[in-house]
């Protein structure tokens, strides 16, 4: 027992009355020694029943509860970090359900002293809606661009892990000054960038599992993609281009310019090219996930491109 490290689990929550009960119940069922576990919950300005649900679980979990007026996930996590006493700090979200071996599997990812952070995989919850399932399938199919969802069954070194399923050495996260409080989403990308540029490594263990709820309708998904686009433009302004995803706007511009010249040269050839590209993408998705899911993924891709670029462009014209 003396060799088992103390882990502080930090969870921000804003109006999560529909999901936080299952999240906290899953924490109660962790196969990790209670005396080595510290739970820190941040009720981030909730106006629903989130606080009451937290209060119901706090005694069982022996947790630290912090209340805010609504400061956002990044600052909420930083507030939790100030209260943390564990050698390691783990993060998940209030709309996640963690596997009982979650912490044990994350700890296995610290395969060397220079590993500062470990992330895990994301499944769809058992009670996910049909639309949530579509979002999960789409994000899984796009892992090669966004690095948010990953494939493989072995522990491996990566550049980025999602903050809904991650653990870090507390000393390192303090060394890089925690999360950028202006960012959400994208705060986890920023954190991992700072960590890896200090010479540390980040790894991924697919056996560290959380079930993560997704947007429940098209409007929520579209708004999420706009936030992602805004965040990536912010990161480019802060650090320059450093992810595959950051090349997408430049590729889009070059593609549109090239297509414009082609349309001017031969209208039918230009229209045919668009049709061929659309058909090729649908077939690629269908080959991977089936015809119906392939069509669903294509629709999600169109929504993603539009929303992401709107958010990206909005950040570029903002001041400060």
MOBEL-V936644 format. One record per backbone hydrogen bond with DSSP energy under -0.5 kcal/mol. NH is the residue of the N-H (numbers start at 1). CO is the residue of the C=O. Records with the same first field share a line. If there is no record, write none. Layout:
NH->CO + CO
//
This chain:
4->1
5->3
7->36
8->88
9->7 + 38
10->8 + 90
11->40
13->42
19->16
20->16
23->19
24->20
25->21
26->22
27->23
28->24
29->25
30->27
31->100
32->30
36->33
37->34
38->7
40->9 + 38
41->39 + 64
42->11
43->41 + 66
44->13 + 42
45->43 + 68
53->49
54->50
55->51
56->52
57->53 + 54
58->54
59->55
61->57
62->58
63->58
64->39
65->63
66->41
68->43
76->72
77->73
78->74
79->75
80->76
81->77
82->78
83->79 + 80
84->80
87->6
88->6
89->168
90->8
91->166
92->10
93->164
94->12
96->93
97->211
99->209
102->99
105->101
106->102
107->103
108->104
109->105 + 106
110->107
111->109
115->112
116->114 + 201
117->201
118->167
119->203
120->165
121->208
123->210
128->125
133->129
134->130
135->131
136->132
137->133
138->134
139->135
140->136
141->137
142->138
143->140
145->142
146->142
147->143
156->204
158->202
165->162
166->91
167->118
168->89
169->116
170->87
172->169
173->169
174->170
175->171
176->172
177->174
178->173
181->179
183->180
184->185
190->186
191->187
192->188
193->189
194->190
195->191
196->192
197->193
198->195
199->196
200->195
201->114
202->158
203->117
204->156
205->119
206->204
208->205
209->207
210->121
211->97
212->123 + 210
213->95
221->217
222->218
223->219
224->220
225->221
226->222
227->223
228->224
229->225
230->226
231->227
232->228
233->229
234->230
235->231
236->232
237->233
238->234
239->235
240->235 + 236
245->145
246->243
247->244
248->245
251->247
252->248
253->249
254->250
255->251
256->252
257->253
258->254
259->255
260->256
261->257
262->258
263->259
264->260
265->261
266->262
270->266
271->267
272->268
273->269
274->270
275->271
276->272
277->273
278->274
279->275
280->276
281->277
282->278
283->279
284->280
285->281
286->282
287->283
288->284
289->285
290->286
294->290
295->291
296->292
297->293
298->294
299->295
300->296
301->297
302->298
303->299
304->300
305->301
306->302
307->303
308->304
309->305
310->306
311->307
312->308
313->309
314->310
315->311
316->312
317->313
318->314 + 315
//
